[in-house]
Amino acid sequence: MAPIVSSGQYDYDLLVIGGGSGGLACAKEATGFGKKVVVLDFVIPSERGTTWGIGGTCVNVGCIPKKLMHQAALLGESLHEARSYGWNVPNSISFNWESLVEAVQNHIKSVNWVTRVQLRDKNIEYVNGHGVFEDAHTVVAKMKNGKERRITAKDILIAVGGRPHYPDFPGCKEYCITSDDIFSLSTPPGNTLVIGAGYIGLECAGFLRGLGYEATVMVRSVILRGFDRDMVNLVQAEMEEKGVKFLIGKTPTKVSKQPNGKLLVEWLGNKVIEQGEFDTVLVATGRKALSKELNPLAAGLEVHPESGKFTVNAEQTNVPNIYAVGDVLHERPELTPVAIQAGKLLAARLYNGGKEHMDYDNVATTVFSPLEYGCVGLTEDEAINRFTEDKIEVNCVDKFYSFNCLTVLIIDIN
């Protein structure tokens, strides 16, 4: 393929900051329309020193490794049940954590490699550097070796995603891990405390228990906030039946390392300090956008004061030539397929006369807890808040006809 040249006064037509799903989707689409594109991608090491290759959260420390470990847990459960279905399976079945981690990491590396090859084949330049704004059309890429490269572009797309949030209590950053670390953990996690009960926390606790490790979930208030309460109760009940323990209404106050290598966790509940000993503590109390690391003020960018994310109109920020997709968007679903579709549609509008915009309503999502939970549309509470209770009708399919309770919202907006 012949080299693609920029069509104006800038080095590139499109500069993408972030090598995750949304940014790469937009970059690939833009080159298909004949635009010159560069992608900046850089991973700041986690507190435990974990880094990874191109592909963003989903490929390296999110969807892909999560689903692989979830599947490994399901396979173990199937093996234990196989004798009941006529399979001559040995009574004693063992599991090897190191082998699973090696398989997961090998798969991730293969995806990293394929992604790099795709960029090369599409004439998309890849720069392994941390992008920082100098102005609305200029980004400085800071390399690992200390060198810097100044890059200009007509349009800039922010697709840097986010990273796990660390709660502020003594010992948290020193001794706890996050979802950035669990999928490449070199030693078995053992008895694990998961702090946080969003979908990431429950998924991690679920597959760890399925792999044979003790798992406890500590939650300050609500499990799976933002999801349908009836379904959440089913998910929790199934996890408890499989041996996951829940500490509800508890707030961690301190983590310290014991002489035996164990982690002593102290928490507050009912105005009483309690404690427990664990091998691993995984914090999953939410994620923060990597917006401030971009020096957004230099480009005139505004971020939401509470979330630290960008408020956009059709993916356009308050600066006309700067756009954003993915997890850096304020009040938008943090889902890989959403970022991919938004990136593709944005490129089509910018460079091919497209008119279609991303529809952020009615996006389907799945929680890969032991009892997998999929949903689409508004929850009952959300529907009541938006339309008032007298304008909605809720129907539940009886469990006799379905493995799970299915909630259907029929909304009468008239």
N, C-alpha and C positions, 0 to 999 in steps of 0.2 A: 504494500500500500504506500502511495506517495505521501511525503510529509504534509501535514495540515498546517497552514500558516494563518496567523491571526488576521482579522479583517479590518484592523484599525490601528490606533496609536498605542495600544497596549500590547504587552507580551503575549497575552492569551485572551481569548473570548470569554472563557469561564475558568475561574479558579475555585476549586472545591477544597474546603478545609475540613478534613475528616475522611478516613477511608473505610467508613462503615457502609451498611446496606443502602441507606438513603442517598448519601453522597455519591457512591459508586453508580447507583442506578441513574442518577441525573447525568453524571459524567459520560457514561456509555451512550445514553440517549442523545446527548449533545453532539458527540463526535459523529453519530449517525446522520446528523443534520449538517455535517461539514464544519463544525466548530473546533477550534484549537483549545484543548483542555489540559489543565494540570491538576493533579491531586496531591495535597499535602496530608501526610499521615504520620502521627507520632504518638507513642504510648508512654505516658508518665508512669514509672514503676509504682506498684501498690506499696502500701506500708510494709508489706512482707517482701518486697522486691520483685514481685511477679510482673513480667512483661509478655507481650505476644506480638504476632504479625498482623498484616493487613486483613481487613474484614470487619473490624469493629466488634462491638459487644456480642452481637448475636453469634458470630462465627467462633469467637475465641473464648468468651466467658459467659455466654448467655444461652440462647435457644439451642444451639447444636450440642454442646457438651451436656447441657441440662437434660435434653431428651435422650441422649445416649445413656446417661446414668439412670434416668428414669426407666428406660427400657431394660437395662441390666437388672434393676430391682424387680421389674415385672417378670423377667426370665427366671430369676431365682424363685419367685413365688410359683411360677408354672412348673418348675422342676419338682418342687415339694408336693405339688398336687398331681403330678404326672402318673404316679402309681395307681391312683384312683381311676385313671382312664386307660389302664392296661399297659403302661410303659414300665419296663423293668429298669427302674432307676435305683442306684445304690442308696441305702438308707442314709449314709453319711455323705453330705455334699458340702464341700468347702468353697470359700470365696477368697480371691486374692486381689486386694485393693491395688497393689502396684501394677498388676497386669491390666486392670481396667483403665487406670490412669494412662498407662503407656498406649493402649489402644485408642483412647479418646484423643490424646495429644497427637498421635500419628495421623488420625483423621483430620484434625484441625490443621496440621501442617500441610496436608494434601490440598485442603481448601485454600489455604494461604497461597500455595504455589499456583494453583489454577487461576486464582484471582490476579496474581501478578502477570501470568501469561496472557490473560484476557486484556489487561490494560496495554500490554505491549502490542498485541495484535490489533488493537483499536487505535494505536498511536496516541494513547493517553500518557502523558509524562507523569511519572511517580516520583515524588520527593519525600524521603523519610526525614521530615523536619517538623518542628513545632511552629505553627503559624501564629504570628502576632500582627495585629493591624498597625500600620503606620498612618494610613489615611483611608478614605472610602474606596480607593482603587488600588491600594498598595499593601501587600503583606510581606513581612520579613520572616523567612523560614530559618529557624535556628536548629542547626544540626548537632548530632551527638558529639562531634569532634570540636565543637566550639565555633565553627565557621557559620557565616550567615549569608543568605541569598535573598536579595530584594526582588520581588515579583509583582508585576502589575497586571491587572485584568479589567475588562469592561464590566463583567458581572462577577460577583463573588457569592458562593453558596456556603453557608455555615452548616455543617453536619457533624459536629464533634461529639454529640451524644452526652453521656453523663457517666459518673462513677459513684460507687457506694458512699453513702453518708456515714461518718463515724459519730456515734453519740459522744457527748462530752462527759466522761467520767474517768477517774484514775485507772490506768492500766489498759484502757480500751485499745488505743493504737499500738501499744507495746506488745500486747499478748493476743489480741483477737484477729481473726481472719474475716474475709468477706467472700462474696461470690466471685471476686477477682482471683481468689487463691484456691478455692476448694477443688476445682477441676484439675489442678496440677499438683495437688498436695502429695509430697513424696512419701509420706508415711500414713498409715491408716488413721482416720480421725478419731476412732474410739468413741467413748461416751461424749456426745456432742450437745452443747446448749446452743440453740438458735435464738437470738434476740431479735424479735420482730415477727409479725404474723401477716405480712403481705404475701403476695403470691410467690415471691422469691424465697422467703423464709419457709413457707409451707412446703414448697417443692423440694427444697434442700433437705428439710427434716424428713419428708416422705421417702425420698430415695435412699437417704442414709439408713433409715429404719428398715427399708426393704432389703438393703445390703447386709443387714445383720447387726448394725450398730445401735446402741441406745441413743435416743433422740428426745430432747425436751425443747418445747417452744415456750419462750417467755414473751408475754404480750402485755403492754400497759393498759390497753382498753379493748379495742374491737379487732376481731379476727377478720381478715379479708375485707377491709373497709372499702366501700364502694360497690360491693357485690350483693346479690340478693341474699337476704338473711336466711330464708328457708334452705336455700342451697348450701350456704356456708355451714349451717348446722349439720347438714348431711356429711359434708366434707370433714368437719371436725370429728363427728361421731365415728366415721370410718377410720380416721387416723388414730383415734384413741383405741379403737378395737384392734388395730394392728400393733399397738404398743407405744405410740407416740404420746408423751406426757405433755400437759399444758399447764403453765403457770400464768394464770390470768389475773390482771390487776396488779402486776409486779413491775417495778422499775429498777434496773441495775444501777448500783452505786459504786462498785469497785471490782476490779479483777486483779489478782496478784498470783505470782507463781510460787508454788510450794517447793520445798527441798526435793520432793519425790518427782518433780516435773509436772505435777497436776496443776490445774488452774482453779483457784478458789474464787468463786463469784459471790458477791454480796448483793442483796437486793432488798428493796423496801416494798412491803405489802401490808396493808391494814395498820400502818404506822409502826410496824415491827420490822426490824432488820433480820433477815434470814440469810442463809448461805448454803452453798452446795459446791461439790468438787467435780470437775469435768476434765476430760482430756483435751477437748477443743471447744472454743467459743467462736461462733460465727455470727457476726452482726449483719442484719438485713432490715435496717430501719429506714429504708428509702434511698433515693439517689439524688445527687445534685448535678446540675448542668455544668459543663465546662465552659461557661460563657466568660467569666472574669479572666480566665487564663488567656483570652484572645486580645486583651486590652481594647475592649469595645469602644470606650470613650474616644479613642484616637480616630475612629471612623465616624463618630457621631451617633453610634448605636445606643439605643435605650433598652434597658433590661427591666423586667418586672421587679419591683422592690422586694417582694416576698419570695417568689420562686427563683429569682435570678435567671429566668428564661426570657426568650424573645417573644413579644406579642406581635403577631403577623396578620396581614390581610392577604389572603391567597399566597401564602408563603413569603410575602414581601415584608421586610422590616420597615422601620421608620426611615431608613436610608434607601432611596429608590432603586439603586443597583445592587443592593445586598439582600440576599434571600436566606431562608433557613428552613430545614426540614428535620424531622426525627425528634429525638428526646429533648432537644433544646427549645422546643416550642411550648409556650405557656398554655396550659389547659387543653392539651392535645394528647391522644392515646400514645403511650410509649410502646409501640408495637412495630416490629420489623416490617411486616407487609404494608403497614400504613406509610412508613417512611419511604419504602421502595416506590409505591404508587404515587405518592406526593412528588418524589424526585422525578419520576418519568413524566408526569403531567406538567410539571414546572418547565422542564426542558422543551417539551412540545409547545408550550405557550410562548416561551422566550424565542425559540429559533425555528418554529415550523408553523406558526399561525394557529396553534391549538387554542381551543376555547374552553375545554373541560377543566374543571377545578376539582380538587380533592374534597370528597364528602366525608367529613369526620363523624357523622352520625351513623348509628346502626352498624358499627364495626364489630365483627365477631372476634371473640378471644377465648382462650382456653387456659385453665389452670391445671398444670400437670401434677396435681396431688395424687396420692394413691387411688382415690376415687376421682377420676378426671372430670373436670367441670367446664363445660362450654356454655357460652351465653352470647346473645346479640341483642342490641337495642337497650332500652331503658330498664332499670330495675323498678320494682314496684314503688319504692320510696322516691326515686327520681321522677317517675311518671306523676306521682301525687304532687310533688313540688312544682312540676312544670304545668300540669293541667288541672290540678285540684282533684280530690278523691272522688267527687261525684261524677267526674267525666271519664273515669276509667273502669274497666271491668277486668277482674282477675280470675282466670280459670286454672285449676291445677289438675293434671292427670293423676289419677290414683296410682299409688305404688304397685297395686295389683297388676296394672297394665304396663308398667314401666319400671325399670330398675331404679330410676331416680324420679323425683318430683319435677315435673316440667311446668314452669310458670309462663303463662301466655298473657300478655297485656293487650287488650283491645281498647284503643284510645279513641274517644269521641271528642274531637276538637271543636265540634259545632255546638 
